[in-house]
Amino acid sequence: MHGYAKDKDAIERRLRRIEGQIRGIARMVEDDTYCIDILTQISAATKALQKVGLTLVEDHVGHCVVDAAQSSPEEGHAKVAEATDAVARLLRV
């Protein structure tokens, strides 16, 4: 079972809302909406995706990393490195 299993329904709901935001942004472009308004919506969608990412990282550390660390130090270190790499990817712009 994945670490995010307990939050899966909430994550799916949030992703559906983000999907709607993205469709709304596309409509704004089609309708020639003022660029600053589009950028505001892009920022909101980006923050929403970051929140999903943070939730997944938190669940990964709290479940997968903890379980691996309890199995063995080597597995724990490998999962910590994996989580660190994932966080680095999330922080890249």
Phi and psi in degrees as a GROMACS rama.xvg file:
@    title "Ramachandran Plot"
@    xaxis  label "Phi"
@    yaxis  label "Psi"
@TYPE xy
-78.0494  154.99  HIS-2
-62.3885  -26.0797  GLY-3
-88.2145  5.34288  TYR-4
-54.0253  -41.1561  ALA-5
-68.9562  -23.3992  LYS-6
-105.329  6.07523  ASP-7
-56.4359  -46.413  LYS-8
-61.4414  -43.7606  ASP-9
-65.4461  -40.13  ALA-10
-64.1721  -44.1275  ILE-11
-62.4834  -41.7351  GLU-12
-61.545  -44.9895  ARG-13
-62.7804  -41.8418  ARG-14
-65.4208  -35.5097  LEU-15
-65.9891  -38.2161  ARG-16
-64.4809  -42.2094  ARG-17
-62.9746  -41.2425  ILE-18
-57.5  -42.7971  GLU-19
-63.8121  -39.5996  GLY-20
-60.7763  -42.788  GLN-21
-65.0518  -42.6134  ILE-22
-61.3938  -38.6935  ARG-23
-63.4457  -39.7771  GLY-24
-63.4887  -42.9381  ILE-25
-60.4099  -41.2278  ALA-26
-64.164  -37.7227  ARG-27
-61.2381  -41.7708  MET-28
-65.3909  -45.2037  VAL-29
-58.2411  -36.7596  GLU-30
-87.299  6.83068  ASP-31
57.5514  42.5946  ASP-32
-67.3002  150.702  THR-33
-53.0866  133.062  TYR-34
-59.0077  -36.2659  CYS-35
-64.5741  -37.4004  ILE-36
-65.2619  -38.3356  ASP-37
-65.7607  -44.9439  ILE-38
-60.8114  -36.2728  LEU-39
-62.0822  -43.0037  THR-40
-69.869  -35.8298  GLN-41
-63.1705  -41.571  ILE-42
-61.6022  -43.2816  SER-43
-63.0678  -42.9643  ALA-44
-66.1825  -38.8563  ALA-45
-62.7071  -45.1331  THR-46
-62.9376  -38.8187  LYS-47
-64.1499  -41.6225  ALA-48
-65.6335  -38.637  LEU-49
-62.6504  -37.3606  GLN-50
-63.5346  -41.4307  LYS-51
-61.65  -45.3239  VAL-52
-59.5599  -43.7386  GLY-53
-63.5252  -40.1274  LEU-54
-60.7462  -43.6984  THR-55
-66.0322  -40.3849  LEU-56
-63.4512  -45.5389  VAL-57
-59.5908  -44.8807  GLU-58
-66.5023  -37.6564  ASP-59
-64.047  -46.5016  HIS-60
-65.7294  -44.4445  VAL-61
-69.7229  -22.2551  GLY-62
-114.49  -66.1633  HIS-63
-66.3005  -46.2184  CYS-64
-67.632  -44.0044  VAL-65
-61.6944  -45.977  VAL-66
-60.6754  -43.2826  ASP-67
-64.7221  -41.9724  ALA-68
-64.3934  -33.1677  ALA-69
-73.5972  -25.6735  GLN-70
-72.623  -49.7022  SER-71
-167.212  154.788  SER-72
-60.2263  -37.5524  PRO-73
-64.0499  -46.2367  GLU-74
-63.3855  -39.1966  GLU-75
-61.3318  -46.1807  GLY-76
-63.4289  -39.2006  HIS-77
-64.1656  -42.7134  ALA-78
-68.8569  -35.9813  LYS-79
-63.6415  -43.5899  VAL-80
-62.5335  -41.6902  ALA-81
-61.3664  -44.5165  GLU-82
-65.7853  -40.8789  ALA-83
-62.2492  -42.5513  THR-84
-62.5299  -40.3529  ASP-85
-64.7246  -42.3268  ALA-86
-64.2836  -40.9202  VAL-87
-60.3818  -39.6936  ALA-88
-65.8088  -38.7937  ARG-89
-65.5084  -33.7551  LEU-90
-83.4564  -14.2022  LEU-91
-65.3177  142.345  ARG-92
